[in-house]
């Protein structure tokens, strides 16, 4: 399988009582497809998988499968703290008939490279589906090292890796040493560098609320190969990626962004709490600025100055 394009890890909309809003989930999926998103991940961190029951997670697989109805690929997160648990989710994914799986290291246990490879290989054997590995040592505590990649990289189902370590040297290593594994950007503030180095996709939560802008960035980098324009677009995006990558409120921002642009999102499940009023105000301003600046760049104009952005925001 080719993991290509903009692939948002979709949020899980909730009702006020904390139950899953399936109508909202379907509407969000439809909106993404209408905007040209290339594939969708259900059950990722942005979808608050860790706050869902096993039954809710597996229900999401089949629900999203029915809504998408083969129009774009469906990838599901099958992560669990144990190998047995991850295999159970992988088996459920196979039975539903999804297109691929997202697999990270089991968090908290901090496995060695050999242990992590054994975990991933057992999960792969349990489902036989294409896998996009997810390297995020900042959250899992375990790095998908060269030793690990050498152990799993000979299996065709390990088709891609979402690299979210933030270490640019890792990107160079992946491109040079493991050309058989597709690279997916998992560090939003490094998206331009990833595409320059041949990444085939960007797994980005920004697609939940700015899907058109994300698709335009991908087209500029991959289809047009216009890295001068792409640099201008990335410069416009950086204030937004900074908030997401360094603000400590990643899921809350993704859900607030969707709500702000008129899409169903709802609250977050505890222990998280929604953005406070001041952070929400700041995030609205960042979104407005990004949208206005990208619109100007795509129209062949100079990016708007801060004063021009404030004027456009006031008029609208």
FENHU-V379749 format. One record per residue. N is the residue number from 1. SS is DSSP state (2 for helix, 1 for strand, 0 for the rest). PHI is phi in whole degrees, -180 to 180 (NA if undefined). NEAR is the number of other C-alpha atoms within 8 Angstrom. Layout:
n = (N,N)
ss = (SS,SS)
phi = (PHI,PHI)
near = (NEAR,NEAR)
This chain:
n = (1,2,3,4,5,6,7,8,9,10,11,12,13,14,15,16,17,18,19,20,21,22,23,24,25,26,27,28,29,30,31,32,33,34,35,36,37,38,39,40,41,42,43,44,45,46,47,48,49,50,51,52,53,54,55,56,57,58,59,60,61,62,63,64,65,66,67,68,69,70,71,72,73,74,75,76,77,78,79,80,81,82,83,84,85,86,87,88,89,90,91,92,93,94,95,96,97,98,99,100,101,102,103,104,105,106,107,108,109,110,111,112,113,114,115,116,117,118,119,120,121,122,123,124,125,126,127,128,129,130,131,132,133,134,135,136,137,138,139,140,141,142,143,144,145,146,147,148,149,150,151,152,153,154,155,156,157,158,159,160,161,162,163,164,165,166,167,168,169,170,171,172,173,174,175,176,177,178,179,180,181,182,183,184,185,186,187,188,189,190,191,192,193,194,195,196,197,198,199,200,201,202,203,204,205,206,207,208,209,210,211,212,213,214,215,216,217,218,219,220,221,222,223,224,225,226,227,228,229,230,231,232,233,234,235,236,237,238,239,240,241,242,243,244,245,246,247,248,249,250,251,252,253,254,255,256,257,258,259,260,261,262,263,264,265,266,267,268,269,270,271,272,273,274,275,276,277,278,279,280,281,282,283,284,285,286,287,288,289,290,291,292,293,294,295,296,297,298,299,300,301,302,303,304,305,306,307,308,309,310,311,312,313,314,315,316)
ss = (0,0,0,0,1,1,1,1,1,0,0,0,0,1,0,0,0,0,0,1,0,2,2,2,2,2,2,2,2,2,2,2,2,2,0,0,0,0,1,1,1,1,0,0,2,2,2,0,2,2,2,0,0,2,2,2,2,2,2,2,2,2,2,2,2,2,2,2,0,0,0,0,1,1,1,1,1,0,0,0,0,0,2,2,2,2,2,2,2,2,2,2,2,2,2,2,0,0,0,1,1,1,1,1,0,0,0,0,0,0,0,0,2,2,2,2,2,2,2,2,2,2,2,2,2,2,2,0,0,1,1,1,1,1,1,0,2,2,2,2,0,0,0,0,0,2,2,2,2,2,2,2,0,0,0,0,0,1,1,1,1,1,1,0,0,0,0,2,2,2,2,2,2,2,2,2,2,0,0,0,0,1,1,1,1,0,0,2,2,2,2,2,2,2,2,2,0,0,0,0,1,1,0,0,2,2,2,2,0,0,2,2,2,2,2,2,2,2,2,2,2,2,2,0,0,0,2,2,2,2,2,2,2,2,2,2,2,2,2,2,2,2,2,2,2,2,0,0,0,2,2,2,2,2,2,2,2,2,2,2,0,0,0,0,0,0,0,0,0,0,0,0,0,0,0,0,2,2,2,2,2,2,2,2,2,2,2,2,2,2,2,2,2,2,2,2,2,2,0,0,0,0,0,0,0,2,2,2,2,2,2,2,2,2,2,0)
phi = (NA,-95,-92,-130,91,-90,-126,-75,-79,-75,-70,-106,-68,-121,-75,-61,-83,92,-77,-72,-92,-70,-62,-66,-62,-64,-64,-66,-61,-61,-63,-63,-64,-61,-86,92,-58,-91,-165,-133,-106,-110,87,-89,-60,-63,-86,58,-57,-68,-101,-103,-75,-57,-65,-66,-63,-68,-61,-61,-57,-71,-63,-64,-59,-68,-67,-68,52,69,-74,-141,-65,-111,-115,-123,-81,-121,-76,-156,-72,-121,-64,-59,-66,-63,-64,-65,-68,-64,-64,-63,-63,-64,-66,-70,94,-74,-92,-165,-131,-106,-133,-110,-70,-61,-75,81,-75,52,-71,-72,-59,-67,-65,-66,-63,-61,-58,-66,-66,-68,-64,-61,-67,-73,-126,67,-109,-60,-126,-107,-68,-129,-97,-140,-62,-63,-102,-92,84,-127,-98,-82,-72,-60,-60,-61,-64,-66,-74,-99,-67,-86,-92,-61,-67,-83,-86,-152,-138,-86,-98,-124,-72,84,-91,-66,-65,-63,-60,-62,-62,-62,-66,-87,-98,-133,-64,-77,-104,-66,-101,-120,-72,-122,-116,-56,-76,-116,-58,-61,-62,-61,-70,-61,-92,94,-58,-100,-154,-133,-88,-137,-68,-60,-63,-69,-131,-132,-65,-62,-66,-67,-63,-63,-65,-61,-60,-63,-77,-95,-84,-89,53,-99,-81,-72,-65,-62,-65,-65,-64,-66,-62,-68,-80,-57,-59,-73,-66,-63,-62,-69,-78,-124,-86,77,-132,-61,-66,-61,-67,-61,-72,-65,-60,-63,-62,-64,-91,92,-106,-70,-142,77,-84,-110,-84,-63,-87,-71,-129,-62,-61,-77,-60,-69,-65,-64,-62,-62,-69,-58,-64,-65,-61,-59,-62,-63,-62,-65,-67,-67,-59,-66,-62,-67,-87,82,-103,-70,-56,-69,-75,-59,-65,-66,-62,-62,-67,-63,-63,-67,-66,-82)
near = (5,5,11,10,12,15,15,15,17,13,13,11,14,13,10,7,5,9,7,8,10,7,6,11,11,10,10,11,11,10,8,12,10,7,9,9,15,11,13,13,14,15,16,13,9,14,12,13,10,5,7,8,6,6,6,8,11,11,8,10,14,9,8,12,13,7,9,11,7,6,5,10,11,14,13,14,11,13,12,9,10,7,11,6,10,13,13,8,11,14,10,9,15,11,6,9,7,13,9,13,15,15,12,10,13,13,11,7,6,10,10,7,11,10,8,12,12,8,9,10,9,10,12,12,7,9,11,8,10,12,13,14,11,12,13,13,11,6,6,12,10,11,8,12,7,6,9,12,10,8,9,11,11,7,6,7,9,14,14,12,13,13,15,11,11,7,6,6,6,9,11,9,9,11,11,7,6,9,8,6,11,12,15,15,16,12,11,9,9,9,12,11,7,13,11,9,9,8,12,12,12,14,12,12,10,10,15,16,10,8,13,9,9,11,13,8,10,11,10,13,14,9,7,7,8,8,9,6,9,12,9,10,11,10,7,11,9,9,9,11,10,10,9,11,11,6,8,6,8,10,12,11,11,14,15,12,13,13,11,8,7,6,11,11,13,10,12,12,9,6,4,6,9,8,10,6,6,6,8,10,8,8,12,10,8,10,10,9,9,12,9,11,12,12,8,12,13,7,6,6,7,6,10,10,6,6,7,8,12,8,8,9,8,6,5,4)
